[in-house]
Amino acid sequence: MDLRDLAYFRMIAELGHLGRAAEALHRTKPALTKCIRRLEASLGTRLFRREGRRILLTEVGEVLLRRAGQMRALVDDTAMEIAKVADGSVGHVRIGTGPTVAEYILPDLFARVMQKHPKLTIEITVGLGNALRAALVDNRVDVIVSTILPSDGDLFSAYHFATDEVVVVASPRHPLVRRRIGAEDLLAYKWVLPDRSVASRQWIDGVFATRGLRTPEVLVETGSLQLLPILIERTDVLGFTPRSNLLPGRIAAPLAELPLEATTMRRQIGVLYRKVPDPSPALMKLLQIVQSTNQVLSKDIAIHGRKSRTARLSGKEVAKHGR
């Protein structure tokens, strides 16, 4: 059945007169007659009966009129939903992220999304390093919020909203605390580090390798924010964590930084998504929210009260797809 035929049928049924329906629809009577014949042919039964100058619905016609109204409402609802999906205010975005970002950045971002677009739903996957990028390549997530690596530009669209620093940490009672130290002093102790797929692990290993030193002896490999400070605080092992995690009230607040320029990793935190011609409207809406709030988000990873060095998003790719 043609939706236009159903619309004409409803008008004829409501007015009970072919001539008046033709005037209301700006169509000819023969055109509306053909419309009724098409519907009756498709259903195999009559829809109208004559009573004087009026045409009345048959029992089947009454059923079709009810259904036509429901179908019209469904079409209207569908059009409204599609319009909302098309502009990104309704949809679903799958975000992949590391533990620190999940703990301290995503809650604020989620609150802003809910405030601006309450019908936009979010699914969050917490992972590490290469696993996140593999999920993005395999279309298991739509976007990742993580450290941006130099090689990411080859596969993904990328921009950053903040700069963070990752530092060596220890128990406040550790023998190296408040001492002048060099990189070689750190190798006298065992470490708690993430696995080798994580950028920060690769970087800290490289610090020692480029100096002709052995890489740290790893006692425990873990990406758990909760486990890392517990293991370090109670022992003499060392760790490597974002300095922002040492802020008061945060997970690694009980730990002490071992300040050493050579082992301070400066990294870009940003957003990565697949290079596709038409990213989903919901994803682009999320990226626009990140762009509009990047200064607020960057404050969430401020370094011990100092304003972190941030770079404003250019927005070129967001604007390109968001028009």
Buried (B, 14 or more C-beta within 10 A) or exposed (E): BEEEBBBBBBBBBEBBBBEEBBEBBEBEEEEBEBBBEBBBEEBEEBBBEEEEEEBEBBEBBEEBBEEBEEBBEEEEEEEEEEEBBEBBBBBEBBBBBBBBBBBBBBEBBEEBBEEBBEEBBBEBBBBBBEBBBBBBEEEEBBBBBBBBBEEBEEEBBBBBBBBBBBBBBBBEEBEBBEEEBEBEBBBEBBBBBBBEBBBBBEBBBEBBEEEEBEBBEBBBEBBBBEEBBBBBBEBBBBBBBBBBBBBEEBBBEBBBBBEBEEBBBEBBBBBBBBEEEEBBBBBBBBBBBBBBBBEEBBEBBBBEEEEBEBBEBEBEBBEEBBE
